[in-house]
Amino acid sequence: MNGMKPNLHDMGYEPTDLHVTVSELMVATADQSDEMLDRAITDVLKTLRDRLNMDVVFCSEFVDGQRVFRQVATSGVRATIEVGGSDELEQSWCQRVVDGRLPRYMADARADPVASALLDQLPFPIGTHISTPIVLKSGEVYGTLCSFSFSPHDNPNPDDLRTLEMTAKLAALRLEGRNVMPAPRDVPDWDLKPK
């Protein structure tokens, strides 16, 4: 390609394609501060919420037996969860998805016997539910990327799970970038001489 950067249009992607939008937002912030990264992830969540037609999309972290909501995008229609909120990890839908007790994609949570039994314990309804773990390079589960609507979607799209999985992988890369060790301040004073 003559050293030129490939054009996404030439590869069959349109600028409105959700995968392109998410990738551009995540890659654009690769070298930014934590605050800018948090803002970018929140922007990605808002984009996902709008494009997947969900009421809530959030990124959680698993910390000391708790599920902590790190970034949240809601439709604002009703109170649900907020940034900084937490609850017991073992009782969460997120942990159940990670360990396989709940499927990652549910077109209608009421149709799943396990999820259906859990719905009565929530202060808000869940219709369509999609969730995937955010797994770091070490294999450690950071948390989850989850989305849900209050009512089941009329035309559910199982491909939405792939979109969430791709976004979770990009988020893991960005989160790992935060943990990079800074360069040492003192460089050894080696006196190198040719033989």
N, C-alpha and C positions, 0 to 999 in steps of 0.2 A: 504494500500500500504506500510505497514511496516515503516511509517514515511518518506518514500522517496518521493522526488519531482517527480510528474508524467512526463514521457517522452512524448513529443509532438508527436513522431512517433507512440506511443501506442494509442494515441487519434485520429489517422487518419490524422494528419497534416504532411506535408513534410516540410523540412527546407526552401524550396524555396517558400512556400505558402505565398502570400502577407500579409495575416492577421498575420501570425507568425512574419514575418520580421518587420512589423509596430509595433506590440505589443512589441517585444523585444527592438526595438529602443526607444520607449516611456517609457517603464518600466525601462530600464537600466539607464535612466537619472532622475529618480524620485527624487533623493536626491542631484542633481548636482546644480551648480550655474546657474544663468540666462543665462550667455554666453554659457554654455554647453548645456542648454536646447534649446536655440535658434538654436544652431548648430545641435542638434538632430532633431528638427522639420524641419529644412532645409534639413537634410539627408532624413527624411521621405518623404518630398515633392518630392525630386529627385527620390526616389524609386517609389513613386506613379506615377510620370510623366512617368518614364520608363516602369513600368509594365502595366499602363493603356493606354499607347501609346498616351499620351497627349503632346501638345506643351508647355502648361503653367499650373502650379499648384501653388496656392498661399493661404496664410492665411492672412485674413484682420481683422482689428479691427475697430469698429464703435466708433468714438470719436468726440464729439461736432459737429454733423451733417456732418462729413466727413468719408469716407471709407479710411483707411490708410493701405497700404500694408506692413505687418510686416515681412513676409518671402515669398520669391518667388523662384521658380525653373522654368527655361525656357529652351527650346531646343537651344536657341541662333540663330535660323533660321532668325528671324526678331525682331525688337524692339517692345516691348509691354509695360510691366510695370516693375517697379523696387522697391526694398525695400525703404521705406520711402516716396514713392509717395502717393498722395492722390487725391481724387475728391469728388464732392458733393454726399453724401450718398443717398439722395432721388432719384437721377438720375441714380444710379448704378444698375447693374443687380443683385448684391448681395442683396440690399434692396428689390428689386422686388421678389426675391426668398423667402426671409424671410417673407414678407407679403402676399405671394401667388399670386402675379401678374404674375410670371413666374414659370414654373414647375422646380423641382430640377433636373430632368433628361430630356435632350433633345438630342435625337440621331442625329438630324439635326436641328439646330437653325433656319434655313431658313423655315422649315416646321411649326414652331410655329408662329401664326399671330402676337403676341405681339413682340416676339424676332425678327422676320423678319423685322418689322418696325424700330427696334432699331439698326440693323446692319449697316445702312447707316451712323449712327452717330459715329461709331468707326473707329479708324485709322488702324485697322487690322481685318481680317475676323475671324468669329467663326463658326465652324462646329458642332462638338459634344460638349455639355456643361453640366457639372455636378457640382452642388453646394449644400451645406448644411450648416445650421447655426451651430456655435459653441456656445452651451448654457451652462452657468455655473449653478452650483447647485441651486443658488438663483432664477433661471429662467431668469436671464438677458442674452440677446444675446451679446456675446463678439464681434462677427463678423461672418465671414464665412470661410469655406474651399472650394475653387473652383478649377475647372480644365476645360480646354477646348483645343480643337484641332483646327487648322486653317481650316481643311476640315472635313466633316462628316466621321466617321469611316465606313468602308465597312461592318464590322460585329459588330455593337454596342452591348454592353453587359449591360443590366439594373442592373446586380449585382454589377457593379462598383459603383453605388450609395450607396449600403450597405457598401462597403469598405470605401468610403469617410465618411459615417455617423459614422462608428466605429472609424475611425481615428479622427474625430471631437470630439467624446466623450472622447477619450484618451487625445487629446490636451487640452480639457477643464479641465480635471483632473490635468494635468501638469501645466496649467496656474493658476489654483486655488492654487496650491502648492506654487506659488510665493507670494501669499497674506497672508501666514500664519504669524500670529503675533509672533515675537521673544519672547523667554522666558524672564521674567522680570529679570533685573540685580540685583535688591535688593530683597532678600527673607526675608519676615517678620521674626523677631527674637522672635518666640513664645517660651515660656518656658512651655513645656508640662510636667505635673506631674501626675502620677497615683493617683487615689482616695484612 
